[in-house]
């Protein structure tokens, strides 16, 4: 069986068209893949900063009942360092309460 020149050209055009469509689909897949990877990297960076902040909170010592009374009295008198110490020491509680509200539509 011999094929005519027209048949060969038709086959070549069909192959070329399907190859181009496949290349475009792969290109779209690659760009979509690149976008997914980029978003994951950005999310990882955000998580790293958040995790770093939360670990720093863990190093703040908790106040005893006596220390709370002492620092609260100083804070009421206007002592900024005492106020800051109370805030830093209670950040764990703030995070614990905030975690209760995750995935509830509040931000």
FENWOJO-V328950 format. One record per residue. N is the residue number from 1. SS is DSSP state (h for helix, s for strand, l for the rest). PHI is phi as a letter, one per 20 degrees, with the letter a starting at -180 (* if undefined). D_LAST is the distance of its C-alpha to the last C-alpha in Angstrom with 2 decimals. Layout:
BEGIN
n=N ss=SS phi=PHI d_last=D_LAST
n=N ss=SS phi=PHI d_last=D_LAST
END
This chain:
BEGIN
n=1 ss=l phi=* d_last=72.36
n=2 ss=l phi=d d_last=71.77
n=3 ss=l phi=d d_last=68.88
n=4 ss=l phi=e d_last=69.30
n=5 ss=h phi=f d_last=67.58
n=6 ss=h phi=f d_last=65.41
n=7 ss=h phi=f d_last=64.09
n=8 ss=h phi=f d_last=63.16
n=9 ss=h phi=f d_last=61.40
n=10 ss=h phi=f d_last=59.46
n=11 ss=h phi=f d_last=58.35
n=12 ss=h phi=f d_last=57.38
n=13 ss=h phi=f d_last=55.35
n=14 ss=h phi=f d_last=53.58
n=15 ss=h phi=f d_last=52.87
n=16 ss=h phi=f d_last=51.67
n=17 ss=h phi=f d_last=49.38
n=18 ss=h phi=f d_last=47.89
n=19 ss=h phi=f d_last=47.55
n=20 ss=h phi=f d_last=45.76
n=21 ss=h phi=f d_last=43.37
n=22 ss=h phi=f d_last=42.70
n=23 ss=h phi=f d_last=42.15
n=24 ss=h phi=f d_last=39.67
n=25 ss=h phi=f d_last=37.77
n=26 ss=h phi=f d_last=37.77
n=27 ss=h phi=f d_last=36.65
n=28 ss=h phi=f d_last=33.70
n=29 ss=h phi=f d_last=32.93
n=30 ss=h phi=f d_last=33.21
n=31 ss=h phi=f d_last=30.95
n=32 ss=h phi=f d_last=28.37
n=33 ss=h phi=f d_last=28.84
n=34 ss=h phi=f d_last=28.48
n=35 ss=h phi=f d_last=25.17
n=36 ss=h phi=f d_last=23.84
n=37 ss=h phi=f d_last=25.17
n=38 ss=h phi=f d_last=23.73
n=39 ss=h phi=f d_last=20.18
n=40 ss=h phi=f d_last=20.68
n=41 ss=h phi=f d_last=22.09
n=42 ss=h phi=f d_last=19.16
n=43 ss=h phi=f d_last=16.74
n=44 ss=h phi=f d_last=19.27
n=45 ss=h phi=f d_last=19.36
n=46 ss=h phi=f d_last=15.63
n=47 ss=h phi=f d_last=16.03
n=48 ss=h phi=f d_last=19.15
n=49 ss=h phi=f d_last=17.67
n=50 ss=h phi=f d_last=14.97
n=51 ss=h phi=f d_last=17.81
n=52 ss=h phi=f d_last=20.07
n=53 ss=h phi=f d_last=17.90
n=54 ss=h phi=f d_last=17.55
n=55 ss=h phi=f d_last=21.28
n=56 ss=h phi=f d_last=22.10
n=57 ss=h phi=f d_last=20.44
n=58 ss=h phi=f d_last=22.77
n=59 ss=l phi=e d_last=25.75
n=60 ss=l phi=f d_last=25.22
n=61 ss=l phi=f d_last=27.77
n=62 ss=l phi=f d_last=26.96
n=63 ss=l phi=e d_last=28.82
n=64 ss=l phi=f d_last=31.61
n=65 ss=h phi=f d_last=32.06
n=66 ss=h phi=f d_last=34.73
n=67 ss=h phi=f d_last=32.68
n=68 ss=h phi=f d_last=29.85
n=69 ss=h phi=f d_last=32.48
n=70 ss=h phi=f d_last=34.10
n=71 ss=h phi=f d_last=31.07
n=72 ss=h phi=f d_last=29.71
n=73 ss=h phi=f d_last=33.14
n=74 ss=h phi=f d_last=33.22
n=75 ss=h phi=f d_last=29.75
n=76 ss=h phi=f d_last=30.93
n=77 ss=l phi=e d_last=33.96
n=78 ss=l phi=o d_last=31.88
n=79 ss=l phi=f d_last=31.95
n=80 ss=h phi=f d_last=29.05
n=81 ss=h phi=f d_last=29.67
n=82 ss=h phi=f d_last=29.56
n=83 ss=h phi=f d_last=26.28
n=84 ss=h phi=f d_last=24.79
n=85 ss=h phi=f d_last=26.31
n=86 ss=h phi=f d_last=24.75
n=87 ss=h phi=f d_last=21.25
n=88 ss=h phi=f d_last=21.76
n=89 ss=h phi=f d_last=23.32
n=90 ss=l phi=d d_last=20.50
n=91 ss=h phi=f d_last=17.67
n=92 ss=h phi=f d_last=18.30
n=93 ss=h phi=f d_last=17.67
n=94 ss=h phi=f d_last=14.34
n=95 ss=h phi=f d_last=13.30
n=96 ss=h phi=f d_last=14.97
n=97 ss=h phi=f d_last=13.18
n=98 ss=h phi=f d_last=9.66
n=99 ss=h phi=f d_last=11.03
n=100 ss=h phi=f d_last=12.04
n=101 ss=l phi=e d_last=8.65
n=102 ss=l phi=f d_last=7.98
n=103 ss=l phi=m d_last=8.73
n=104 ss=l phi=d d_last=8.51
n=105 ss=l phi=n d_last=6.58
n=106 ss=l phi=d d_last=3.75
n=107 ss=l phi=c d_last=0.00
END
